[in-house]
Amino acid sequence: MSVELKNLEKIIEEKITKARTLDELNAIRVEVFGKKGLITAHLKSLADLPEKDRKEKGKKINDLKNIVNSLLQNKNKNLSDTEITKKLQKEEIDITLTTRPYDQGKLNPITQTIAEVSTIFQKMGFETALGPDIEDDYHNFTALNIPPEHPARQLHDTFYLKGEKNKLLRTHTSPVQIRTLEKKKPPLKIIAPGRTYRADSDMTHTPMFHQIEGLYLDKNVNMGHLKGCIMDFCREFFEIDNLPVRFRPSFFPFTEPSAEIDIGCFKDKSQIKIGDGGSWLEIMGCGMVHDKVLKHCKVDTKKYQGFAFGVGVERLAMLKYGISDLRSFFDSDIKWLNNFGFSIFENIEKI
Ligand code: PHE
C-alpha cells in the first residue's frame, strides 16, 4: 500500500479507536465512506490515472476499504455491548410490584346454554341449521299455516321493517323449518338456534331473545318418539335422572297435535328448585308437524311425518343457573358476567 494510503489507514484507525458512542462511530463511517469521504475521494481520483496504475491503486484502495470496514464492525459490536450493559446497570426492576391485572373473558350464559342444548341434540343425531334474523311474511307465518288475518299473527307482536312491506324480524325460529325443507329432502333431523324478536318489554320479556328449534322428519315418526326425545333432553340438560316431564295439550298452527312441555319443580315464595317437588314449570312447545306445513314444502306426507319443538334459551338458562331477572342477560354488566358467565373451556369435554 502506498505511504499515502498507509497514513490514511492510521488516521482512520485512530479515529475509530477514539469513538466512544455508536453515534460517533456512525459519523466516522460517513467521514470515510460518505460522498465526500476520505476513501471516496481516493476512489474518485482513480479516473485520472493511466490504466496500469489504476488497477494497482484500485486494489490497494479496496484492501484499505476492507480493513476499515472490519475495524468499524468490531468497534460497533464493542460499543453496542457496552451500551446494553450500561442500560441494564441503570435499569431497576421492582419485584415487589404486583402483576398487571388482566381480564379473562367469560361466555354469556346464553352462549353456554345454546352450546349445552346443541351438544345434547347433536348426540341424538341432529344437525345444526341457521336461518336469517330478517324474515319475510311467507317463511315466518304463511308457510307455517298462519295465514293473513290469523289471530296468531296478532299474538306475535311483530317488528316490521320500515318501508319494506313484506320484511320483518322473525318472531320465532320456526321459519328455519321451512328454509331447511326448501333445501333438503327428508329424512332429516335439525336443530336451529338463533335470535328472535317481539315488540314486548317488561320483567319477563325482552324485545330480542333466543330460541332453539327442532325438526325431525322420517318414515314412521310418531308422538312417542317426540316424548322420548324431549324427556331425554330435559333430564340430560337439567342433570336430573328422574326429572318429571309432562305433556299438556296445547295449540300451535304449525303442529297437530300440539303440546306444551312442563318439568317438575319445587316452588315456594322464595325459590324454585327443579326436580320432583309437586309443582310444574312450562319450558317449551312442540307437536307433530302439521300436514299443511309439509305440503307447503312439497313433502310427501304419505311417506314422511315428524315432530317439531321450540324452546326459549333464556328461560332454560334462568332455570338451570338460578338467574332471576331476564333483562340482566343483556345489560352488559361485567360484574354480572363474572358471576354468571362461563369459562371458554367449560364446553370442551374432558378426556
Ligand atoms: N314457534 C313456537 C313459539 O315460538 C314454538 C314451537 C316450535 C312450537 C315448534 C311447536 C313446534 O312459541
Residues whose N, C-alpha, C, O or C-beta is under 5 A from the ligand:
A	BS01	LIG	T171 H172 S174 F252 T255 G285 C286 G287 A308 F309 G310
